[in-house]
Each structure stands twice: as structure tokens, then as C-alpha cells.
Amino acid sequence: MPKKLDIREDHLRILSLFTQGYDREIYVREVCKYLPISRGTVQLDLEYLEAKQVLHSAIKGKTRLFSLQQGDHARDFCILAEVYRRICFEEEKPFVAGVLNRIVPLIEGSGAVFGSHAEGTADEGADLDLFVAGKFRVEEVEKIGKTYGLEIHLTVYPPEVFDRDIHKDPFLREVLRNHVLIKGVEHFVEKAVER
């Protein structure tokens, strides 16, 4: 029987910060600024993730900075963090989640919400920004948007362009920094973790 993993919600919340761009270097107090977790708990959680070879730390000046490691193990933990982020998004925005559940089967490839909904700053009349790396049935999505009274903006990239330019293209870098993955999590994370 495999050894039990001790992954807590705080670990996933902290990892979610690292999945905002996948290239961030974060120090302990910075995590405390974004999340309501005590400094001591953050320190222990970061050290736990470093021991699990998910994070790497380096001292710059007097500050210890943490960043994502490269490799399969870190990728798998990032996938967990992305799924956690999607679950939190669905619980916070059940109406949008219901619309997305109708849209997801129409995506062939990776899909993500970005913009104000992903940031958590969307108001009642905000449009829904969707990014797709792959193919998409645009007419059906527009029909779903009209049915629910929600304006949907689509940005579609061919998969090969997404794979090649994920860290170079300014728009893709913005999607990397601010997204909620709705489909194709493994492929998206695999390409994001590669540098």
C-alpha cells in the first residue's frame, strides 16, 4: 500500500500562489499578505513543500525566496492546486459554474477562465472571458451565452502555438498569471511548468 500523503488545504492555497504565472519567487511574509495564514504556519508549509521537492528555496540577501521546482512531482502537485482553485471558483460563483458546465464539453484541448471572473473582481454584469488552446464550437457557446444572458468572449489559440509560445506571448503570460482552468488541466500545467 502506498504511503499516505499529508496534503492540507493550506498547502493547496499556498501552491495556488505559485501557479499564478508559474515563475514566481515568493517569500514568507508575501504569502501572509495574500492568505489569512499565520507566518509560522506559512513557514512550516513552505518547508514541507520544499521537503516534498515541489518547491525550491534560495537566499537572496537576507530573504529566503521559494519557487516551483521543475519536474513531474512538482507538476502533479500543481495539478492538485489547479483543481482546488477550480473547486473554490465553482463554490464562489455557482451561476458561472453552471454555464461553464454546459461549455466544457464543447472544448477540445485546454480551457481557462481569465479576466475579472478569475481575479474575483467581476460584478453582476461582467462578461465571461474564456481562453481555449485547441478547438471550440463557437456558435454553440454563443447560443449558451444568450440562453443565460451572459456575454462570453472567446480567445482561441491553436495547440501548437500555445505549446510553443506559452512563456513568450504577452497574452498567454497574462492568462498564466490569472486563470481558472476548466478543462485540460494536465496539458496546461505540463506546458506551464516547462521553462
N, C-alpha and C positions, 0 to 999 in steps of 0.2 A: 504494500500500500504506500502511495506517495506521502511524503512529509507534508504536514499541514502548513499552509501559508498564513501568516498573520497580517492580513491587509485590512486596515481600518478606513473608515470614511475620511478621516483627516489625511491619510496618505493619498487618497484619490483627489481630494481637494487641492492639496499641495502640488501633486503631479499635474493637475489641470492648469496650473500657472505655467508650468514648463511647456505645455502643449500649445501655448499661445505664441506661435512663431517657431517653436521647436529649436530656437537658437539662443534662448535667454540665459543669462547668468543672473542668479538671484541670491541675495544674502538673507540671513535670518530675519532681520528687522523688516525687510521689504515684504516678506511673506506675512508678517504680523500686520503690516499696513493693509494688505488686501483681504486677509481672512481673520475672523474673530477667534484666533487660537493663541494661547499664551506663548511667550518667547521660549520657555523651557520645553514645551511640547513640540514646538516647531523644530527646535534644535535636535531633539531626540528623533523626530520623524525623518528629518533630512539625513541624519546619521544612519538610521535604519535603511532608508532607500539607497544610501551610498554603500552600505554593507551588502545589500542585495544586488549590487552592481547595476543599479538603474541610474543613479546619479554619480557625478564625479565632482570633487571639490578641489579648488586651488586657492592659495592665499595670494591676494594682491594687496600690497601694503599691509594694513592690519585687518583687512576684511577677508573673510572666508566666503568665496563665491561658489555656488553649486550650479551645475549644468547637467543636461542629459548626456548619458553615455551613448555611444553608438553600439549597435548590435541587436541581436534577436531578443535578448532578455529585456532590455530597455524598451524595445518596440512593443513587446507583449504587455508590459505594464502601462505603456501609453495607450494601447488599445482599451485596456480597462478604464483608464481615466476618461477617454473619449466617450465610451458607453455611459459612464457615470454622468458626464456632462449632459449627454442627450436625455437621460432619465430625469435629471433635475430640470432641464428645459421643458420637457413634456409635463411635469408636475406643475411648473410655474405658469405655463401657457397651454391649458388643455384645449382651447379652441384651435389655436395654431397647430397643435399636435394632431388634432383630428383631421385638419386639412392636409397636413403632411402625410398622414397615414394613407390618404387617398392618392397622393402624388408619388410616393416612394415606389410603388410597383411600375411606374412609367419611366423610371430611371434605369439605364443600362450603364453601369460604371459607378463612380463615386459621386455623392451628392452632399451638399452642405448648405445650411442657412448661414448667411453672413449679414452684416449691416446692423441696423438698430435692434432687430429681434435677437441676434446673437449677443449683442452688447448688453441687452437687458434695458435699453433706453427707449424702446418702442412705445408709442402712445396708441390710443384706441384705433385711430385711422391709418396707422403706418402700413406701408406696403411690405410685402414679404420678398426679400432678396434671396434667390437661390442660385447656387453655383453647381454646375454639373461638369465632371470630366468624363465624357462619354456621349452616349446618345440619349435622346429625350423626345417624348411625344408632346410637342409644344401645344398643338391645338387642344388636346385633351386637358392639359394643365390650365390653359386659358379658360376652358369650359368649367373646370372645378373652381377656379378663382371667381368666376361670375356667379356660380351657384352659391358660394359662401360670402359673396360681397367683399372679397379680399383681392386687392391688386397684387399680382405676382410678377416680379421682374426676374427674368432668367438670364444667366450668363453661362454659355456652354463653350467648353474648350474640348478639342479633340484629345483623346487619352495620351497620344504620343507627345503633344505639345505640353500637356500638364506634366507628364513624367520628366521631360527634358528641362522645362523652364520653371519648375516649382519654386526654386530658390532665387531665380533671376528676375522673373516677370514681376513688375511692381504690383499689379492687381493680384496675382497669386500670392505674393508675400503678404498682402493685406488680408486675404482670405485665411492664410495660415495663422495670422495674429488674432483673428476674430472670427470664429466659426463654431457651429454645432453640426457635427457630422450626422447625416440621416441615412446614408447608405454607402457601402463600400469602405467601411472603416479601415479594414486591414490594408487595403491597397493605398489609401490616402496616407495612413500613418507610416507605412513602409517607405513611401517616397519622401515623406516629410522628415523622417529620421535620418535618411541618407544625406550626407553633406558633400 
